[in-house]
Structures are given as structure tokens and as C-alpha cells.
């Protein structure tokens, strides 16, 4: 990453050449950029560090936008020594099946089917707690945000660091098409317009932005902040389209798969449901602590994790009271993720990841491995694996197979 070849001729655009090799689609552009940056090739045809020819106009201030990488005066994130897969100190113990789970624990069979989980070598390099992560729509790229003030992009297949940006990102969201990546950074949203290779700040919040989420169609973005507002954005037009003032500080937000509901988890232990236009709907109760994470299932269910280590699941057709409620972790329950297309729910807290039936709330398995509390969790859109990360500075990819 430190050696840089001479700049190619302007008559030949290296980005186009790479795009012929890398997968199609807008996320393919991101992967192409990663390759070019690793080679030290300027993206915009000028000298390294130059601004793009035609920056997108900003909402509040018009400034040339920086390139994705900011390596010039910073050393790269630390990586495992050459020839090491980083796995020597990370061994996954056997799955610990719950006594409540019917079936034979020896073969991993549960009420949802037979579960098989295998961890890959950990992704290392951060020197602080990893507090946010997201997997790209094509399942090939992982982005992580850490308290070491680095936002990093990784190749999932190789666990290799591809790029980094100097910032503390607290939440990520890819648009479903892969056209955009939104990152909650300080009091703004950094919206990466991936096809144009530039970053655009969406400004308007007056407090730290805690979470972001895209609509299922990708044409709208929602954010929540310590300023107690929920704000709506048009990512294509790069503008705010509305705001809602809340009576409790929001900590997390999620958009339903059907696109008809937005859930906001707050400090007052309650979950508020809004329409995409910002109209207030029902208020969900049942959590005994601050709502730290939310996840919509594909069966009309919404799961919440709270600071008391509890998970609460509501059937949104009958939201008056929780459908399922149980203690999940000894400390706070920090993260949640549904496996797409199934009732398998993963939660993270303390140094454990737990798998649950989203139907009954029964524990299906415990997954050890992390040595410190797990702070972030996300399934790949394909459902073939999930990624966990936390205070041990590691991100781990877990391959999951669920057989009937």
C-alpha cells in the first residue's frame, strides 16, 4: 500500500478496465476503486489528492469533497504478519445448545432446522472497539467503524484491508442497489455516492447522529440523533425532506422490509413507529432498558434489544403487547440481526452471540469466541453468513447453514 506506480496515461481510464473484471452493478464500482487505490492510481485523472472534476452540489456548504482514502499522513491499520491468518488466538468452541431446544444437540438440530456455523479467520487491524459494521449488497465488502477513529473497508473473501477514512462512524447503511453508503459521523451523515466516487455531507442535525437506515427501495434515508429528531433525506437529490421532533432521545432506527413502517428505539425504553412520511403511529412497550438495537423480520415482526440484556419481539399486526419477551444477555444486548428469509434471530452482548427462534424466543445456540463484549452484528443480504465485532477490536465472519 506504500509503493505507488507512475500515473497511467489520461487517454486510458483504468477504472473502466477494472470494471470489466470486477462484478457489475454499483457496488462493483466500489470494489474497483478499492483495487485502484491499493495500486496508488489517481481516480479522477488528476494528481493524487486532487478534487473531482465536477463535485456534486452540497446541501449547506459547497466544498470540494475528499477522496475515500486519506493515507497520506497516516500509517495503515495494523494487519497480521505476512503468512499469518490471524486465527491462532481465535478458536470457536462447539455450539452450546439450549436445554429448551428440542432435538439432538449433538447434530445441531433445532426447532428451525439443523444449524451449522463455522467461523473464518478474524479480520484484524483496528486498535479500538468496533462499534458499527455493514455488509455490502453483493456480500463482498465489509465496512467497519471504530473508536480508533478509523472507518475501514475490507474484502470479506480475503479479510484484507482495502481502504480507510479518518472518522468515527457510529452506524452504516448501504442502499439496496449499492449506489449509496451512508455513515453516521459526528453531527452529520456522510453519504458516499459510490458511482461518482465522492462523499457528500448531509447536514441538519444538531447532535451526534446515532443511526441511519435506507428504505427498501433506496430512494429515502432516515437518521436519528441526540438532538431528539428523526430526519428524512432524499439521497439522490442530497437534501432533507422532513423532520420529526421526539420526546425522548432516539438511539437506533430501522426501516421495515415492506417499506411501510419506521421503528425508532429510544432512551425511555419505548419504540415509536412512524410512517415513511413521518406520521406518528403506535408506541411499543415492553423493554425494561434503553432500546439499543432494532431489527425487522420478514414475517411482520419487530425485535428490540435493550440495555438490560432483554429482547422483546412484537407482532406488528397485534402490537398492543409483546409476542415474545426474554432475557438474552447478562449485560446489555447490543445488537440484533435476522437471517433474511428465516425466523433465525441473532443477538450480541457480553462476549457471546446467541441464536434464537424468532417464533418462540427459544435459544437455539450460544456462540463463543470473542474475548470482550460484542457491539455490532449484521447478516449478509444473502443470509449465508453474518459478521460480529466488538471491544476485542476484531470482526469475525460466521458462515451459517440452516437446513429444514
RODREN-43179 format. One record per residue (C-alpha): residue number from 0; residue in one letter; x, y, z. Coordinates in Angstrom, 2 decimals, always signed. Layout:
RODREN-43179
   resi   resn         u         v         w
    NUM      A         X         Y         Z
...
This chain:
RODREN-43179
   resi   resn         u         v         w
      0      X     +0.00     +0.00     +0.00
      1      X     +3.02     +2.29     +0.44
      2      X     +4.58     +1.94     -3.03
      3      X     +2.93     +3.87     -5.85
      4      X     +3.48     +3.14     -9.59
      5      X     +3.69     +6.02    -12.06
      6      X     +0.40     +7.54    -13.14
      7      X     -1.21     +5.98    -16.24
      8      X     -1.93     +7.99    -19.35
      9      X     -5.09    +10.11    -19.24
     10      X     -6.17     +8.66    -22.57
     11      X     -6.96     +5.36    -20.91
     12      X     -9.29     +5.27    -17.94
     13      X     -8.09     +2.50    -15.59
     14      X    -11.41     +2.48    -13.77
     15      X    -13.18     +1.27    -16.90
     16      X    -10.65     -1.52    -17.33
     17      X    -11.10     -2.73    -13.78
     18      X    -14.86     -2.59    -14.07
     19      X    -14.66     -5.14    -16.88
     20      X    -13.17     -7.59    -14.41
     21      X    -14.92     -6.75    -11.16
     22      X    -18.58     -7.71    -10.81
     23      X    -21.22     -5.47    -12.34
     24      X    -23.52     -3.12    -10.51
     25      X    -22.85     -0.03     -8.49
     26      X    -21.14     -1.89     -5.67
     27      X    -18.74     -3.23     -8.27
     28      X    -17.59     +0.35     -8.68
     29      X    -16.63     +0.45     -5.02
     30      X    -14.58     -2.72     -5.38
     31      X    -12.95     -1.27     -8.49
     32      X    -12.00     +1.86     -6.57
     33      X    -10.56     -0.26     -3.79
     34      X     -8.27     -2.02     -6.26
     35      X     -7.18     +1.26     -7.86
     36      X     -6.46     +2.92     -4.55
     37      X     -4.43     -0.05     -3.39
     38      X     -2.37     +0.40     -6.61
     39      X     -1.97     +4.13     -5.92
     40      X     -3.71     +5.13     -9.17
     41      X     -5.50     +8.53     -9.03
     42      X     -9.21     +8.05     -9.61
     43      X    -10.17    +11.39    -11.06
     44      X     -7.42    +11.68    -13.65
     45      X     -5.51    +14.42    -11.76
     46      X     -2.72    +14.18     -9.27
     47      X     -3.20    +12.15     -6.11
     48      X     -5.39    +14.02     -3.67
     49      X     -7.00    +16.29     -6.27
     50      X    -10.69    +17.09     -6.17
     51      X    -13.14    +15.55     -8.68
     52      X    -13.79    +17.48    -11.87
     53      X    -17.49    +18.09    -11.11
     54      X    -18.34    +17.84     -7.41
     55      X    -21.99    +17.27     -6.54
     56      X    -23.54    +20.43     -5.04
     57      X    -23.93    +20.30     -1.28
     58      X    -26.98    +20.97     +0.86
     59      X    -25.41    +23.57     +3.10
     60      X    -21.82    +24.32     +2.06
     61      X    -20.20    +23.79     -1.30
     62      X    -16.73    +22.33     -0.80
     63      X    -14.59    +20.02     -2.92
     64      X    -15.11    +16.56     -1.47
     65      X    -12.17    +14.42     -0.34
     66      X    -11.38    +11.10     -1.90
     67      X    -12.27     +8.00     +0.04
     68      X     -8.71     +7.35     +1.16
     69      X     -6.73     +9.62     +3.46
     70      X     -3.50     +7.70     +3.80
     71      X     -1.06    +10.50     +3.02
     72      X     -0.05    +11.36     +6.58
     73      X     -1.34     +8.30     +8.42
     74      X     +0.11     +4.80     +8.71
     75      X     -2.17     +1.96     +7.58
     76      X     -4.18     +0.00    +10.10
     77      X     -2.09     -2.75    +11.65
     78      X     -2.53     -6.10     +9.94
     79      X     -1.49     -9.68    +10.81
     80      X     +2.05    -10.62     +9.86
     81      X     +2.55    -11.97     +6.37
     82      X     +1.72    -15.64     +6.21
     83      X     -0.50    -15.47     +9.29
     84      X     -4.24    -15.92     +9.01
     85      X     -4.74    -14.26    +12.37
     86      X     -6.64    -17.25    +13.71
     87      X     -4.11    -18.64    +16.16
     88      X     -5.70    -16.97    +19.18
     89      X     -9.29    -17.27    +17.99
     90      X    -10.88    -20.69    +18.20
     91      X    -14.63    -21.17    +18.05
     92      X    -15.89    -23.56    +20.74
     93      X    -18.64    -26.04    +19.90
     94      X    -22.15    -24.60    +19.73
     95      X    -23.81    -24.64    +23.11
     96      X    -27.40    -25.72    +22.51
     97      X    -30.06    -24.61    +24.96
     98      X    -31.65    -27.26    +27.12
     99      X    -35.01    -25.90    +25.98
    100      X    -34.29    -26.76    +22.36
    101      X    -35.93    -29.96    +21.14
    102      X    -33.90    -32.38    +19.08
    103      X    -30.43    -33.83    +19.32
    104      X    -27.92    -31.16    +20.44
    105      X    -25.06    -33.27    +19.06
    106      X    -26.08    -32.66    +15.45
    107      X    -27.15    -29.02    +15.80
    108      X    -30.84    -29.72    +15.12
    109      X    -33.30    -27.13    +16.45
    110      X    -36.95    -26.22    +16.00
    111      X    -35.99    -24.19    +12.92
    112      X    -33.90    -26.99    +11.44
    113      X    -30.30    -28.08    +11.61
    114      X    -27.90    -25.20    +12.21
    115      X    -24.28    -25.38    +11.12
    116      X    -21.92    -22.49    +11.90
    117      X    -18.25    -22.09    +11.06
    118      X    -16.05    -19.08    +11.71
    119      X    -13.48    -17.72     +9.31
    120      X    -10.15    -16.21    +10.46
    121      X    -10.85    -12.92    +12.22
    122      X    -10.47     -9.59    +10.47
    123      X     -7.96     -7.60    +12.50
    124      X     -6.40     -4.18    +12.20
    125      X     -8.46     -1.85    +14.36
    126      X     -6.89     -0.69    +17.63
    127      X    -10.14     +0.34    +19.29
    128      X    -13.61     -1.07    +19.85
    129      X    -15.57     -1.72    +16.65
    130      X    -18.95     -0.07    +17.17
    131      X    -20.58     -0.34    +13.74
    132      X    -20.47     -2.52    +10.65
    133      X    -22.37     -3.28     +7.46
    134      X    -22.13     -5.78     +4.60
    135      X    -22.50     -4.59     +1.02
    136      X    -25.49     -5.75     -1.07
    137      X    -23.26     -8.05     -3.13
    138      X    -21.92     -9.69     +0.07
    139      X    -18.32     -8.91     -0.87
    140      X    -17.38     -5.85     +1.16
    141      X    -17.47     -5.12     +4.89
    142      X    -17.29     -1.62     +6.34
    143      X    -16.43     -1.10    +10.00
    144      X    -16.43     +1.91    +12.28
    145      X    -14.20     +2.01    +15.33
    146      X    -13.38     +4.15    +18.33
    147      X     -9.81     +4.25    +16.98
    148      X    -11.19     +6.95    +14.64
    149      X    -10.97     +4.80    +11.54
    150      X    -13.69     +3.77     +9.12
    151      X    -12.37     +0.80     +7.17
    152      X    -13.37     -1.22     +4.13
    153      X    -12.43     -4.90     +3.93
    154      X    -12.60     -7.63     +1.34
    155      X    -14.70    -10.32     +3.01
    156      X    -13.27    -13.18     +0.95
    157      X     -9.67    -12.45     +1.94
    158      X    -10.09    -10.41     +5.16
    159      X     -7.77     -7.85     +3.54
    160      X     -7.95     -4.16     +4.35
    161      X     -8.90     -2.24     +1.21
    162      X     -9.24     +1.34     +2.35
    163      X     -9.86     +3.58     +5.31
    164      X    -11.11     +7.05     +6.21
    165      X    -10.31     +9.12     +9.29
    166      X    -13.59     +9.38    +11.20
    167      X    -15.67     +7.75    +13.92
    168      X    -18.67     +6.18    +12.19
    169      X    -21.40     +5.04    +14.59
    170      X    -23.78     +3.50    +12.08
    171      X    -23.78     +2.39     +8.45
    172      X    -26.42     +1.67     +5.83
    173      X    -25.97     +0.57     +2.23
    174      X    -28.76     +1.38     -0.19
    175      X    -30.21     -1.87     -1.58
    176      X    -28.81     -1.22     -5.05
    177      X    -25.37     -0.41     -3.70
    178      X    -25.49     +3.10     -5.13
    179      X    -25.01     +4.76     -1.73
    180      X    -23.31     +4.13     +1.58
    181      X    -24.49     +6.28     +4.48
    182      X    -22.32     +6.68     +7.57
    183      X    -23.32     +8.46    +10.79
    184      X    -20.32    +10.66    +11.60
    185      X    -20.48    +13.24    +14.39
    186      X    -23.46    +15.55    +13.71
    187      X    -23.87    +14.72    +10.04
    188      X    -24.34    +11.87     +7.60
    189      X    -21.51    +11.16     +5.22
    190      X    -23.25     +9.94     +2.09
    191      X    -20.87     +8.15     -0.23
    192      X    -22.20     +8.40     -3.78
    193      X    -20.37     +5.31     -4.89
    194      X    -20.84     +5.60     -8.63
    195      X    -19.30     +9.09     -8.61
    196      X    -16.59     +8.17     -6.08
    197      X    -17.27    +11.13     -3.79
    198      X    -18.56    +11.82     -0.32
    199      X    -21.31    +14.30     +0.40
    200      X    -22.19    +15.59     +3.90
    201      X    -25.88    +15.73     +4.76
    202      X    -26.15    +18.44     +7.40
    203      X    -29.03    +19.44     +9.62
    204      X    -28.73    +17.54    +12.88
    205      X    -27.62    +19.49    +15.95
    206      X    -26.42    +16.47    +17.92
    207      X    -24.48    +13.26    +17.37
    208      X    -26.13    +11.08    +14.72
    209      X    -26.74     +7.66    +16.26
    210      X    -28.21     +5.59    +13.43
    211      X    -29.16     +5.60     +9.75
    212      X    -31.38     +3.35     +7.63
    213      X    -32.40     +3.21     +3.97
    214      X    -35.87     +2.45     +2.68
    215      X    -36.19     -0.90     +0.85
    216      X    -36.33     +0.95     -2.48
    217      X    -33.27     +3.03     -1.66
    218      X    -34.94     +6.32     -2.56
    219      X    -35.15     +7.58     +1.03
    220      X    -32.88     +7.67     +4.06
    221      X    -33.76     +8.20     +7.71
    222      X    -31.49     +9.23    +10.57
    223      X    -31.83     +9.81    +14.31
    224      X    -29.72    +11.99    +16.56
    225      X    -29.01    +13.19    +20.08
    226      X    -30.88    +16.35    +19.12
    227      X    -34.03    +14.22    +19.58
    228      X    -35.03    +14.43    +15.95
    229      X    -35.80    +11.94    +13.24
    230      X    -34.80    +13.34     +9.84
    231      X    -35.69    +12.18     +6.34
    232      X    -33.44    +12.59     +3.32
    233      X    -33.61    +12.20     -0.45
    234      X    -30.21    +10.64     -1.25
    235      X    -30.46    +11.28     -4.98
    236      X    -31.24    +14.98     -4.53
    237      X    -28.94    +15.25     -1.49
    238      X    -31.47    +17.15     +0.57
    239      X    -33.53    +16.86     +3.73
    240      X    -37.21    +16.22     +3.10
    241      X    -38.62    +16.39     +6.62
    242      X    -38.00    +16.14    +10.35
    243      X    -39.89    +14.91    +13.40
    244      X    -39.20    +16.10    +16.95
    245      X    -39.27    +13.27    +19.50
    246      X    -39.99    +13.48    +23.22
    247      X    -37.17    +11.06    +24.06
    248      X    -33.64    +10.75    +22.71
    249      X    -33.52     +8.18    +19.87
    250      X    -30.73     +5.61    +19.87
    251      X    -31.49     +3.38    +16.90
    252      X    -33.70     +3.25    +13.82
    253      X    -34.86     +0.57    +11.37
    254      X    -36.98     +0.58     +8.20
    255      X    -39.38     -2.31     +7.60
    256      X    -38.82     -4.64     +4.62
    257      X    -42.23     -3.68     +3.24
    258      X    -41.28     -0.02     +3.45
    259      X    -44.43     +0.99     +5.31
    260      X    -43.02     +1.49     +8.81
    261      X    -40.02     +3.06    +10.53
    262      X    -39.17     +1.99    +14.07
    263      X    -37.24     +4.24    +16.44
    264      X    -35.78     +2.92    +19.71
    265      X    -35.42     +5.50    +22.47
    266      X    -33.85     +6.16    +25.85
    267      X    -37.24     +5.99    +27.59
    268      X    -37.43     +2.21    +26.94
    269      X    -40.08     +2.57    +24.23
    270      X    -40.19     +2.00    +20.48
    271      X    -42.05     +4.50    +18.32
    272      X    -43.46     +3.56    +14.92
    273      X    -43.70     +6.15    +12.15
    274      X    -44.94     +6.11     +8.59
    275      X    -42.45     +6.97     +5.81
    276      X    -43.99    +10.45     +5.74
    277      X    -43.17    +10.93     +9.43
    278      X    -46.67    +10.46    +10.77
    279      X    -46.63     +9.00    +14.27
    280      X    -48.21     +5.60    +14.80
    281      X    -48.23     +3.16    +17.68
    282      X    -45.84     +3.19    +20.61
    283      X    -44.47     -0.21    +21.62
    284      X    -43.76     -1.03    +25.25
    285      X    -42.11     -3.98    +26.95
    286      X    -38.43     -3.10    +27.09
    287      X    -37.03     -2.53    +30.58
    288      X    -33.97     -0.57    +29.49
    289      X    -32.77     +1.81    +26.80
    290      X    -33.51     +0.44    +23.34
    291      X    -30.11     -0.16    +21.75
    292      X    -30.95     -2.14    +18.62
    293      X    -33.91     -2.89    +16.36
    294      X    -34.41     -5.44    +13.60
    295      X    -37.42     -6.17    +11.40
    296      X    -38.11     -9.76    +10.47
    297      X    -39.66    -10.77     +7.19
    298      X    -42.78    -12.12     +8.89
    299      X    -44.17     -8.83    +10.21
    300      X    -42.22     -8.99    +13.44
    301      X    -40.00     -6.39    +15.07
    302      X    -37.29     -7.28    +17.58
    303      X    -35.70     -4.88    +20.06
    304      X    -32.65     -5.30    +22.28
    305      X    -32.26     -3.22    +25.43
    306      X    -29.63     -2.15    +27.93
    307      X    -30.93     -4.66    +30.49
    308      X    -30.00     -7.55    +28.20
    309      X    -33.59     -8.25    +27.22
    310      X    -35.01     -8.98    +23.76
    311      X    -38.62     -8.10    +23.00
    312      X    -40.43     -9.20    +19.83
    313      X    -43.73     -7.72    +18.66
    314      X    -46.14     -8.93    +16.01
    315      X    -46.98     -5.64    +14.31
    316      X    -50.45     -6.89    +13.43
    317      X    -51.11     -7.09    +17.19
    318      X    -48.73     -4.54    +18.70
    319      X    -50.55     -3.95    +21.99
    320      X    -48.21     -6.28    +23.87
    321      X    -45.06     -8.25    +23.06
    322      X    -45.47    -11.58    +21.34
    323      X    -42.21    -12.85    +22.84
    324      X    -40.04    -11.45    +25.62
    325      X    -36.95    -12.99    +27.22
    326      X    -33.64    -12.32    +28.93
    327      X    -30.89    -12.72    +26.35
    328      X    -27.63    -11.49    +27.87
    329      X    -26.16    -10.83    +31.31
    330      X    -25.11     -7.34    +30.32
    331      X    -26.71     -5.13    +27.72
    332      X    -28.00     -6.63    +24.47
    333      X    -26.12     -4.51    +21.97
    334      X    -27.08     -5.77    +18.53
    335      X    -29.66     -7.80    +16.61
    336      X    -29.93     -9.31    +13.15
    337      X    -32.47    -11.58    +11.44
    338      X    -31.28    -14.09     +8.88
    339      X    -33.07    -12.99     +5.68
    340      X    -35.98    -15.21     +4.77
    341      X    -36.00    -17.20     +8.02
    342      X    -37.05    -16.93    +11.66
    343      X    -33.45    -17.18    +12.88
    344      X    -32.53    -14.22    +15.07
    345      X    -29.00    -13.44    +16.25
    346      X    -28.21    -11.20    +19.20
    347      X    -24.96     -9.92    +20.66
    348      X    -23.97     -8.83    +24.13
    349      X    -21.28     -9.52    +26.75
    350      X    -18.78    -11.73    +24.90
    351      X    -21.42    -14.01    +23.40
    352      X    -23.56    -14.25    +20.31
    353      X    -26.84    -16.10    +20.77
    354      X    -29.16    -17.61    +18.18
    355      X    -32.90    -17.62    +18.82
    356      X    -36.13    -18.73    +17.27
    357      X    -37.96    -15.58    +16.26
    358      X    -41.21    -17.54    +16.57
    359      X    -40.94    -18.84    +20.13
    360      X    -38.00    -16.96    +21.61
    361      X    -36.24    -20.22    +22.44
    362      X    -32.47    -20.17    +22.48
    363      X    -31.02    -22.35    +19.74
    364      X    -27.30    -21.90    +20.38
    365      X    -24.61    -19.82    +22.04
    366      X    -21.54    -18.85    +20.05
    367      X    -18.37    -18.01    +21.94
    368      X    -15.12    -16.72    +20.55
    369      X    -14.96    -13.01    +21.21
    370      X    -12.98    -12.19    +24.33
    371      X    -14.80     -8.94    +25.13
    372      X    -18.32     -7.55    +24.63
    373      X    -19.75     -7.74    +21.12
    374      X    -21.02     -4.37    +19.92
    375      X    -22.12     -4.88    +16.31
    376      X    -23.76     -7.62    +14.27
    377      X    -25.12     -7.92    +10.73
    378      X    -26.27    -10.68     +8.40
    379      X    -25.18    -10.56     +4.78
    380      X    -28.08     -9.85     +2.42
    381      X    -27.71    -13.39     +1.06
    382      X    -28.15    -14.83     +4.56
    383      X    -25.15    -17.10     +4.04
    384      X    -23.08    -15.51     +6.80
    385      X    -23.13    -12.86     +9.49
    386      X    -20.40    -10.65    +10.90
    387      X    -19.80     -9.77    +14.54
    388      X    -17.41     -7.24    +16.04
    389      X    -16.74     -5.53    +19.33
    390      X    -14.42     -4.45    +22.10
    391      X    -11.73     -7.02    +21.24
    392      X    -11.04     -5.00    +18.05
    393      X    -11.90     -7.98    +15.84
    394      X    -14.55     -8.60    +13.21
    395      X    -15.47    -12.24    +12.62
    396      X    -17.35    -13.74     +9.69
    397      X    -19.58    -16.72    +10.59
    398      X    -20.83    -18.97     +7.81
    399      X    -24.35    -20.18     +8.61
    400      X    -26.30    -23.07     +7.15
    401      X    -29.89    -23.70     +8.22
    402      X    -31.33    -26.95     +6.88
    403      X    -35.00    -27.95     +7.36
